[in-house]
Amino acid sequence: MRKINEIIIHCTATPAGRNVSIGEIDRWHRARGFNGIGYHFVIALDGTVMKGRDITLAGAHCKGHNANSIGVCYVGGCDASMSPADTRTPAQRTALQRFIRHLRDLYPEATVHGHNEYAAKACPSTFATKSLNACQQPPNSALIASNRHNVSAPKRASDLRTRSNGLRFMSPLLE
């Protein structure tokens, strides 16, 4: 099992309100020479947490930090003129915070970072510093044991459900 010491947040750098599927991101990344989607999880406009790259595999999302990190990407990040903007929907805001806290419960040593801390990019857009600081709170150790066995996303889209912590997961639908 990989040692996870960082959770790195990204955005798709797409305009507000534009849906982006796991399959589309997978195609973008393959076109760049990756062997598939580089993010481990993607947060859709409706707040659903979609599974991307298997968490047991190193990501392809942040050069020099892939081996020991989890890449989480939210759909959006640009306004209509493609300038960086906080385009997260209310559902994405809630899901991103809950999911980061969930990951921190599972990986208490992990710190949370924006991609822009490691690359000359706006990613994950303008919200990063304030939102990510809120997620740096120490994990809830009481939840660690109960969540540790409930990590994986469902295998099929028909398994979509809401978990006890309010997170909705679905597996990737490669289109």
GROMACS elastic network, one bead per residue, 0.5 to 0.9 nm:
[ bonds ]
;  ai    aj funct       b0    kb
    1    56     6  0.63617   500
    1    57     6  0.88101   500
    2    55     6  0.86399   500
    2    56     6  0.64438   500
    2    57     6  0.76837   500
    2    58     6  0.78625   500
    2    67     6  0.75330   500
    2    68     6  0.64069   500
    2    69     6  0.86703   500
    3    67     6  0.83020   500
    3    68     6  0.56121   500
    3    69     6  0.80258   500
    3   107     6  0.87389   500
    4     7     6  0.78400   500
    4    67     6  0.81870   500
    4    69     6  0.52031   500
    4    70     6  0.70499   500
    4   107     6  0.65692   500
    4   109     6  0.76653   500
    4   110     6  0.62146   500
    5    68     6  0.57961   500
    5    69     6  0.59792   500
    5    70     6  0.85056   500
    5   107     6  0.73727   500
    5   108     6  0.84363   500
    5   109     6  0.57570   500
    5   111     6  0.62854   500
    5   112     6  0.88500   500
    6    65     6  0.80414   500
    6    68     6  0.65659   500
    6    70     6  0.64993   500
    6    71     6  0.86888   500
    6   107     6  0.88246   500
    6   109     6  0.80723   500
    6   112     6  0.58738   500
    6   113     6  0.71789   500
    7    68     6  0.88216   500
    7    69     6  0.54489   500
    7    71     6  0.61364   500
    7    72     6  0.72395   500
    7   100     6  0.77971   500
    7   103     6  0.80183   500
    7   104     6  0.83887   500
    7   110     6  0.63765   500
    7   111     6  0.60873   500
    7   113     6  0.62164   500
    7   114     6  0.84669   500
    8    61     6  0.83818   500
    8    62     6  0.78503   500
    8    65     6  0.87815   500
    8    69     6  0.67930   500
    8    70     6  0.61728   500
    8    71     6  0.50547   500
    8    72     6  0.61860   500
    8    73     6  0.83651   500
    8   111     6  0.84471   500
    8   112     6  0.59532   500
    8   114     6  0.55081   500
    8   115     6  0.60056   500
    9    70     6  0.85619   500
    9    71     6  0.61267   500
    9    73     6  0.57028   500
    9    74     6  0.78514   500
    9   112     6  0.75360   500
    9   113     6  0.61592   500
    9   115     6  0.59102   500
    9   116     6  0.89393   500
    9   123     6  0.79997   500
    9   124     6  0.61976   500
    9   128     6  0.81790   500
    9   132     6  0.85970   500
   10    13     6  0.86360   500
   10    39     6  0.86027   500
   10    61     6  0.82501   500
   10    71     6  0.72295   500
   10    72     6  0.60517   500
   10    74     6  0.63731   500
   10    75     6  0.88114   500
   10    77     6  0.88051   500
   10   114     6  0.64956   500
   10   115     6  0.57853   500
   10   116     6  0.84594   500
   10   123     6  0.55521   500
   10   125     6  0.80601   500
   11    14     6  0.79211   500
   11    42     6  0.88344   500
   11    72     6  0.83009   500
   11    75     6  0.58010   500
   11    76     6  0.59070   500
   11    77     6  0.55170   500
   11    78     6  0.88064   500
   11   115     6  0.88136   500
   11   123     6  0.57772   500
   11   125     6  0.69604   500
   12    15     6  0.88488   500
   12    20     6  0.80865   500
   12    25     6  0.81479   500
   12    73     6  0.66657   500
   12    74     6  0.64215   500
   12    75     6  0.51699   500
   12    76     6  0.54383   500
   12    77     6  0.64764   500
   12    78     6  0.85729   500
   12   123     6  0.81980   500
   12   124     6  0.80767   500
   13    75     6  0.75328   500
   13    76     6  0.55243   500
   13    78     6  0.54872   500
   13    82     6  0.76609   500
   13    83     6  0.87978   500
   13    84     6  0.75489   500
   13   122     6  0.89883   500
   13   123     6  0.73025   500
   13   124     6  0.79312   500
   13   125     6  0.80138   500
   14    17     6  0.85218   500
   14    18     6  0.67609   500
   14    19     6  0.87099   500
   14    20     6  0.82527   500
   14    75     6  0.70202   500
   14    77     6  0.59348   500
   14    78     6  0.54257   500
   14    79     6  0.78542   500
   14    80     6  0.87710   500
   14    82     6  0.71589   500
   15    18     6  0.58042   500
   15    75     6  0.87708   500
   15    76     6  0.56114   500
   15    77     6  0.65969   500
   15    79     6  0.50926   500
   15    80     6  0.54996   500
   15    81     6  0.79120   500
   15    82     6  0.62748   500
   15    83     6  0.86952   500
   15    85     6  0.89002   500
   15    87     6  0.78009   500
   16    19     6  0.86623   500
   16    75     6  0.83269   500
   16    76     6  0.53830   500
   16    77     6  0.68733   500
   16    78     6  0.61594   500
   16    79     6  0.57059   500
   16    80     6  0.69169   500
   16    85     6  0.85369   500
   16    86     6  0.86107   500
   16    87     6  0.52821   500
   16    88     6  0.76950   500
   16    89     6  0.86805   500
   17    45     6  0.71761   500
   17    75     6  0.85401   500
   17    76     6  0.71338   500
   17    87     6  0.78449   500
   17    88     6  0.88296   500
   17    89     6  0.83678   500
   18    45     6  0.82566   500
   18    75     6  0.78969   500
   18    76     6  0.71000   500
   19    44     6  0.74454   500
   19    45     6  0.67882   500
   19    75     6  0.71608   500
   19    76     6  0.82550   500
   20    23     6  0.82404   500
   20    24     6  0.63659   500
   20    25     6  0.72411   500
   20    44     6  0.74851   500
   20    45     6  0.85470   500
   20    75     6  0.64280   500
   20    76     6  0.84160   500
   21    24     6  0.51584   500
   21    25     6  0.64872   500
   21    26     6  0.85424   500
   21    42     6  0.87570   500
   21    44     6  0.79292   500
   21    50     6  0.89984   500
   21    75     6  0.87651   500
   21   172     6  0.81786   500
   21   173     6  0.76293   500
   21   174     6  0.77382   500
   21   175     6  0.77573   500
   22    25     6  0.52341   500
   22    26     6  0.60378   500
   22    27     6  0.86740   500
   22    37     6  0.76476   500
   22    42     6  0.73665   500
   22    50     6  0.74293   500
   22    51     6  0.80604   500
   22    52     6  0.66303   500
   22   172     6  0.58231   500
   22   173     6  0.65816   500
   22   174     6  0.62242   500
   22   175     6  0.79517   500
   23    27     6  0.62487   500
   23    28     6  0.87340   500
   23    37     6  0.82308   500
   23   172     6  0.74401   500
   23   173     6  0.65784   500
   23   175     6  0.50586   500
   24    27     6  0.51189   500
   24    28     6  0.63190   500
   24    29     6  0.87316   500
   24   174     6  0.78590   500
   24   175     6  0.73473   500
   25    29     6  0.61848   500
   25    30     6  0.85598   500
   25    36     6  0.86210   500
   25    37     6  0.61495   500
   25    38     6  0.84850   500
   25    39     6  0.88614   500
   26    29     6  0.52319   500
   26    30     6  0.61268   500
   26    31     6  0.85837   500
   26    34     6  0.87885   500
   26    35     6  0.87308   500
   26    36     6  0.53035   500
   26    38     6  0.76321   500
   26    52     6  0.83522   500
   26   174     6  0.80583   500
   27    30     6  0.50838   500
   27    31     6  0.60757   500
   27    32     6  0.86765   500
   27    36     6  0.74385   500
   27    37     6  0.75478   500
   28    31     6  0.51914   500
   28    32     6  0.65390   500
   28    34     6  0.89037   500
   28    36     6  0.87384   500
   28    37     6  0.79407   500
   29    32     6  0.50537   500
   29    33     6  0.65705   500
   29    34     6  0.53919   500
   29    35     6  0.75789   500
   29    36     6  0.60241   500
   29    37     6  0.55943   500
   29    38     6  0.67722   500
   29    60     6  0.86337   500
   30    33     6  0.50064   500
   30    35     6  0.58633   500
   30    36     6  0.54251   500
   30    37     6  0.72148   500
   31    34     6  0.72940   500
   33    36     6  0.84494   500
   34    37     6  0.72817   500
   34    38     6  0.72947   500
   34    60     6  0.71669   500
   35    38     6  0.81344   500
   35    60     6  0.87524   500
   36    52     6  0.88504   500
   36    53     6  0.73992   500
   36    60     6  0.85280   500
   37    40     6  0.78419   500
   37    52     6  0.62555   500
   37    53     6  0.58720   500
   37    59     6  0.83235   500
   37    60     6  0.74496   500
   37    61     6  0.87394   500
   38    52     6  0.75049   500
   38    53     6  0.61896   500
   38    58     6  0.85141   500
   38    59     6  0.51067   500
   38    61     6  0.51838   500
   38    62     6  0.88661   500
   38    71     6  0.75281   500
   39    42     6  0.69425   500
   39    51     6  0.85169   500
   39    52     6  0.58168   500
   39    53     6  0.58492   500
   39    54     6  0.89107   500
   39    59     6  0.60526   500
   39    60     6  0.66170   500
   39    61     6  0.59532   500
   39    70     6  0.74653   500
   39    72     6  0.59349   500
   39    73     6  0.65969   500
   40    50     6  0.85780   500
   40    51     6  0.61399   500
   40    54     6  0.62009   500
   40    55     6  0.59098   500
   40    57     6  0.87492   500
   40    58     6  0.88969   500
   40    59     6  0.67272   500
   40    60     6  0.89772   500
   40    61     6  0.89484   500
   40    70     6  0.61284   500
   40    71     6  0.52128   500
   40    72     6  0.60794   500
   40    73     6  0.81966   500
   41    49     6  0.64660   500
   41    50     6  0.55427   500
   41    52     6  0.50296   500
   41    53     6  0.72323   500
   41    54     6  0.89126   500
   41    55     6  0.87006   500
   41    70     6  0.81358   500
   41    71     6  0.65299   500
   41    73     6  0.63088   500
   41    74     6  0.84940   500
   42    48     6  0.81665   500
   42    49     6  0.57746   500
   42    50     6  0.50887   500
   42    51     6  0.65443   500
   42    52     6  0.67325   500
   42    71     6  0.85201   500
   42    72     6  0.57592   500
   42    74     6  0.55053   500
   42    75     6  0.71118   500
   43    46     6  0.79655   500
   43    47     6  0.57181   500
   43    48     6  0.56527   500
   43    50     6  0.61178   500
   43    51     6  0.89412   500
   43    72     6  0.75681   500
   43    73     6  0.61792   500
   43    75     6  0.61736   500
   43    92     6  0.65030   500
   43    95     6  0.73809   500
   43    96     6  0.71145   500
   44    47     6  0.52145   500
   44    48     6  0.52916   500
   44    49     6  0.64968   500
   44    50     6  0.71668   500
   44    73     6  0.89119   500
   44    74     6  0.64019   500
   44    75     6  0.56074   500
   44    76     6  0.88578   500
   44    91     6  0.87875   500
   44    92     6  0.69471   500
   45    48     6  0.73934   500
   45    74     6  0.78890   500
   45    75     6  0.62556   500
   45    76     6  0.80135   500
   45    88     6  0.74050   500
   45    89     6  0.62402   500
   45    90     6  0.88224   500
   45    91     6  0.70518   500
   45    92     6  0.60644   500
   46    89     6  0.74373   500
   46    90     6  0.84675   500
   46    91     6  0.55903   500
   46    92     6  0.65056   500
   46    95     6  0.89658   500
   47    74     6  0.89006   500
   47    89     6  0.78843   500
   47    90     6  0.81205   500
   47    93     6  0.77376   500
   47    94     6  0.74002   500
   47    95     6  0.53149   500
   47    96     6  0.77598   500
   47   167     6  0.81556   500
   47   168     6  0.73569   500
   48    91     6  0.82703   500
   48    92     6  0.78615   500
   48    95     6  0.72954   500
   48   167     6  0.73068   500
   48   168     6  0.50724   500
   48   169     6  0.57356   500
   48   170     6  0.70041   500
   49    95     6  0.74257   500
   49    96     6  0.84956   500
   49    99     6  0.80343   500
   49   153     6  0.86098   500
   49   167     6  0.72078   500
   49   168     6  0.59270   500
   49   170     6  0.64457   500
   49   171     6  0.85072   500
   50   153     6  0.78712   500
   50   168     6  0.84781   500
   50   169     6  0.58007   500
   50   170     6  0.50932   500
   50   171     6  0.55965   500
   50   172     6  0.59267   500
   50   173     6  0.88460   500
   51    54     6  0.75283   500
   51    55     6  0.87737   500
   51   152     6  0.86387   500
   51   153     6  0.64175   500
   51   154     6  0.86543   500
   51   169     6  0.75030   500
   51   170     6  0.65867   500
   51   171     6  0.51023   500
   51   172     6  0.55700   500
   52    55     6  0.83430   500
   52   171     6  0.77006   500
   52   172     6  0.62788   500
   53    56     6  0.84513   500
   53    57     6  0.71174   500
   53    58     6  0.84471   500
   53    59     6  0.70083   500
   53    60     6  0.89024   500
   54    57     6  0.56152   500
   54    58     6  0.83519   500
   54    59     6  0.85165   500
   55    58     6  0.73527   500
   55    59     6  0.80018   500
   55    70     6  0.72235   500
   55   152     6  0.85359   500
   57    67     6  0.80653   500
   58    66     6  0.54921   500
   58    68     6  0.69775   500
   58    69     6  0.73897   500
   58    70     6  0.79962   500
   59    62     6  0.77990   500
   59    65     6  0.85089   500
   59    67     6  0.67281   500
   59    68     6  0.84721   500
   59    69     6  0.72086   500
   59    70     6  0.68137   500
   59    71     6  0.66083   500
   60    63     6  0.73701   500
   60    65     6  0.88533   500
   60    66     6  0.59502   500
   60    67     6  0.88016   500
   60    71     6  0.81347   500
   61    65     6  0.81503   500
   61    66     6  0.65310   500
   61    70     6  0.87887   500
   61    71     6  0.62544   500
   61    72     6  0.89614   500
   61   115     6  0.83818   500
   62    65     6  0.54731   500
   62    66     6  0.57564   500
   62    69     6  0.87803   500
   62    71     6  0.79843   500
   62   115     6  0.67515   500
   62   118     6  0.73668   500
   62   119     6  0.78956   500
   63    66     6  0.63837   500
   63   118     6  0.80215   500
   63   119     6  0.82806   500
   64    67     6  0.78193   500
   64   118     6  0.85962   500
   65    68     6  0.63761   500
   65    69     6  0.62710   500
   65   118     6  0.85825   500
   66    69     6  0.54402   500
   66    70     6  0.75321   500
   66    71     6  0.80912   500
   67    70     6  0.87290   500
   69   110     6  0.81951   500
   70   103     6  0.89267   500
   72    96     6  0.86087   500
   72   100     6  0.86207   500
   73   124     6  0.79308   500
   74    77     6  0.78543   500
   74    88     6  0.76465   500
   74    92     6  0.73039   500
   74    96     6  0.77813   500
   74   124     6  0.80894   500
   75    87     6  0.85898   500
   75    88     6  0.76540   500
   75    92     6  0.84989   500
   76    79     6  0.83511   500
   76    85     6  0.85174   500
   76    86     6  0.80228   500
   76    87     6  0.58334   500
   76    88     6  0.66351   500
   76   124     6  0.89834   500
   76   125     6  0.89212   500
   77    82     6  0.84452   500
   77    83     6  0.82520   500
   77    84     6  0.57614   500
   77    85     6  0.53661   500
   77    86     6  0.56923   500
   77    87     6  0.53650   500
   77    88     6  0.72183   500
   77   122     6  0.89263   500
   77   123     6  0.75013   500
   77   124     6  0.65804   500
   77   125     6  0.54226   500
   77   126     6  0.80609   500
   78    81     6  0.74610   500
   78    83     6  0.51596   500
   78    86     6  0.71816   500
   78    87     6  0.65956   500
   78   125     6  0.74651   500
   79    82     6  0.51170   500
   79    83     6  0.55123   500
   79    84     6  0.64352   500
   79    85     6  0.56232   500
   79    86     6  0.80935   500
   79    87     6  0.70394   500
   80    83     6  0.74520   500
   81    84     6  0.89150   500
   82    85     6  0.84144   500
   84    87     6  0.87061   500
   84   122     6  0.65118   500
   84   123     6  0.79122   500
   84   124     6  0.84556   500
   84   125     6  0.52133   500
   84   126     6  0.64162   500
   85    88     6  0.88032   500
   85   125     6  0.57315   500
   85   126     6  0.56446   500
   85   127     6  0.77533   500
   86    89     6  0.88952   500
   86   124     6  0.86355   500
   86   125     6  0.61565   500
   86   126     6  0.56805   500
   86   127     6  0.56362   500
   86   128     6  0.87957   500
   87   125     6  0.86596   500
   88    91     6  0.78021   500
   88    92     6  0.55239   500
   88    93     6  0.59942   500
   89    92     6  0.50394   500
   89    93     6  0.62417   500
   89    94     6  0.87045   500
   90    93     6  0.51205   500
   90    94     6  0.63400   500
   90    95     6  0.85960   500
   91    94     6  0.52867   500
   91    95     6  0.60304   500
   91    96     6  0.84522   500
   92    95     6  0.50001   500
   92    96     6  0.57657   500
   92    97     6  0.84291   500
   93    96     6  0.53256   500
   93    97     6  0.63420   500
   93    98     6  0.86462   500
   93   131     6  0.88448   500
   94    97     6  0.54221   500
   94    98     6  0.61456   500
   94    99     6  0.84388   500
   95    98     6  0.51334   500
   95    99     6  0.57666   500
   95   100     6  0.83669   500
   95   166     6  0.80557   500
   95   167     6  0.63551   500
   95   168     6  0.81587   500
   96    99     6  0.51506   500
   96   100     6  0.60297   500
   96   101     6  0.85070   500
   97   100     6  0.52766   500
   97   101     6  0.62062   500
   97   102     6  0.85436   500
   97   131     6  0.78462   500
   97   132     6  0.83165   500
   97   134     6  0.82519   500
   97   135     6  0.66426   500
   98   101     6  0.51419   500
   98   102     6  0.60522   500
   98   103     6  0.86586   500
   98   135     6  0.88062   500
   98   165     6  0.75782   500
   98   166     6  0.76952   500
   98   167     6  0.70024   500
   99   103     6  0.61392   500
   99   104     6  0.84895   500
   99   165     6  0.89082   500
   99   167     6  0.68820   500
  100   103     6  0.50449   500
  100   104     6  0.60753   500
  100   105     6  0.85809   500
  100   112     6  0.79730   500
  100   132     6  0.88917   500
  100   135     6  0.66077   500
  101   105     6  0.61657   500
  101   106     6  0.86636   500
  101   135     6  0.63174   500
  101   136     6  0.84777   500
  101   137     6  0.85057   500
  101   139     6  0.67943   500
  101   140     6  0.83599   500
  102   105     6  0.51434   500
  102   106     6  0.64522   500
  102   107     6  0.86692   500
  102   139     6  0.83294   500
  102   143     6  0.86855   500
  102   144     6  0.87385   500
  102   147     6  0.77443   500
  102   165     6  0.81173   500
  102   167     6  0.89704   500
  103   107     6  0.59123   500
  103   108     6  0.79813   500
  103   110     6  0.83595   500
  103   139     6  0.88576   500
  103   151     6  0.86913   500
  104   109     6  0.75206   500
  104   110     6  0.63036   500
  104   111     6  0.78741   500
  104   112     6  0.85649   500
  104   135     6  0.83783   500
  104   136     6  0.84647   500
  104   137     6  0.89753   500
  104   138     6  0.79019   500
  104   139     6  0.55465   500
  104   140     6  0.82825   500
  104   144     6  0.87640   500
  105   108     6  0.54705   500
  105   138     6  0.85461   500
  105   140     6  0.59752   500
  105   141     6  0.66745   500
  105   142     6  0.87120   500
  105   143     6  0.64659   500
  105   144     6  0.50397   500
  105   145     6  0.87002   500
  105   147     6  0.73622   500
  105   148     6  0.80090   500
  106   139     6  0.84534   500
  106   143     6  0.84425   500
  106   144     6  0.57068   500
  106   145     6  0.82865   500
  106   147     6  0.66303   500
  106   148     6  0.56090   500
  106   151     6  0.80010   500
  107   110     6  0.55366   500
  107   111     6  0.89630   500
  107   139     6  0.84816   500
  107   144     6  0.84394   500
  107   148     6  0.89430   500
  108   111     6  0.82324   500
  108   138     6  0.74362   500
  108   139     6  0.58920   500
  108   140     6  0.86302   500
  108   141     6  0.81990   500
  108   144     6  0.83060   500
  109   139     6  0.89555   500
  111   135     6  0.88460   500
  111   136     6  0.66680   500
  112   132     6  0.64493   500
  112   133     6  0.80235   500
  112   135     6  0.70994   500
  112   136     6  0.63860   500
  113   116     6  0.81669   500
  113   117     6  0.67255   500
  113   118     6  0.87100   500
  113   128     6  0.81603   500
  113   129     6  0.85430   500
  113   132     6  0.68061   500
  113   133     6  0.88388   500
  114   117     6  0.56214   500
  114   118     6  0.78102   500
  114   123     6  0.69288   500
  114   124     6  0.59743   500
  114   125     6  0.86875   500
  114   128     6  0.60601   500
  114   129     6  0.76833   500
  114   132     6  0.75344   500
  115   118     6  0.56481   500
  115   119     6  0.62959   500
  115   120     6  0.87200   500
  115   121     6  0.74138   500
  115   122     6  0.79943   500
  115   123     6  0.56329   500
  115   124     6  0.62463   500
  116   119     6  0.50436   500
  116   120     6  0.60586   500
  116   121     6  0.51448   500
  116   122     6  0.56615   500
  116   123     6  0.53723   500
  116   124     6  0.67983   500
  116   125     6  0.82583   500
  116   128     6  0.86399   500
  117   120     6  0.78592   500
  117   121     6  0.84764   500
  118   121     6  0.84700   500
  119   122     6  0.85261   500
  119   123     6  0.85707   500
  120   123     6  0.87311   500
  121   124     6  0.82332   500
  121   125     6  0.84674   500
  122   126     6  0.70425   500
  123   126     6  0.78912   500
  123   128     6  0.82778   500
  124   127     6  0.74087   500
  124   128     6  0.61648   500
  125   128     6  0.63824   500
  126   129     6  0.77295   500
  127   130     6  0.61974   500
  127   131     6  0.61543   500
  127   132     6  0.82483   500
  128   131     6  0.54659   500
  128   132     6  0.56379   500
  128   133     6  0.82055   500
  129   132     6  0.54314   500
  129   133     6  0.60803   500
  129   134     6  0.88762   500
  130   133     6  0.54078   500
  130   134     6  0.67598   500
  131   134     6  0.54568   500
  131   135     6  0.68819   500
  132   135     6  0.51171   500
  132   136     6  0.66162   500
  133   136     6  0.52588   500
  133   137     6  0.77337   500
  134   137     6  0.63743   500
  135   138     6  0.83159   500
  135   139     6  0.89050   500
  136   139     6  0.82206   500
  137   140     6  0.88794   500
  138   141     6  0.84376   500
  139   142     6  0.87618   500
  139   143     6  0.83290   500
  139   144     6  0.80865   500
  140   143     6  0.56185   500
  140   144     6  0.68099   500
  141   144     6  0.51239   500
  141   145     6  0.77161   500
  142   145     6  0.68783   500
  142   146     6  0.77930   500
  143   146     6  0.53500   500
  143   147     6  0.59313   500
  143   148     6  0.82752   500
  144   147     6  0.53521   500
  144   148     6  0.58012   500
  145   148     6  0.53630   500
  145   149     6  0.74378   500
  146   149     6  0.65470   500
  146   150     6  0.74136   500
  147   150     6  0.50421   500
  147   151     6  0.66681   500
  148   151     6  0.61673   500
  149   152     6  0.83597   500
  150   153     6  0.84112   500
  152   155     6  0.84711   500
  153   156     6  0.88131   500
  153   159     6  0.88864   500
  153   160     6  0.88357   500
  153   169     6  0.57889   500
  153   170     6  0.62485   500
  153   171     6  0.62155   500
  154   157     6  0.74051   500
  154   158     6  0.85203   500
  154   159     6  0.55872   500
  154   160     6  0.68614   500
  154   161     6  0.85374   500
  154   169     6  0.67916   500
  154   170     6  0.58965   500
  154   171     6  0.58234   500
  155   158     6  0.85152   500
  155   159     6  0.69197   500
  155   170     6  0.76119   500
  155   171     6  0.56528   500
  155   172     6  0.85621   500
  156   159     6  0.53332   500
  156   160     6  0.74955   500
  156   170     6  0.69239   500
  156   171     6  0.55838   500
  156   172     6  0.79518   500
  156   173     6  0.84157   500
  157   160     6  0.55223   500
  157   169     6  0.87260   500
  157   170     6  0.53816   500
  157   171     6  0.56142   500
  157   172     6  0.74535   500
  157   173     6  0.72275   500
  158   161     6  0.85220   500
  158   170     6  0.80674   500
  158   171     6  0.89734   500
  159   169     6  0.83384   500
  159   170     6  0.68607   500
  159   171     6  0.82248   500
  160   168     6  0.68147   500
  160   169     6  0.58101   500
  160   170     6  0.50212   500
  160   171     6  0.79374   500
  161   167     6  0.83556   500
  161   168     6  0.56840   500
  161   169     6  0.64587   500
  161   170     6  0.76849   500
  162   165     6  0.79220   500
  162   166     6  0.57956   500
  162   167     6  0.56108   500
  162   169     6  0.70425   500
  163   166     6  0.53133   500
  163   167     6  0.53333   500
  163   168     6  0.61971   500
  163   169     6  0.79015   500
  164   167     6  0.73947   500
  165   168     6  0.89509   500
  170   173     6  0.85502   500
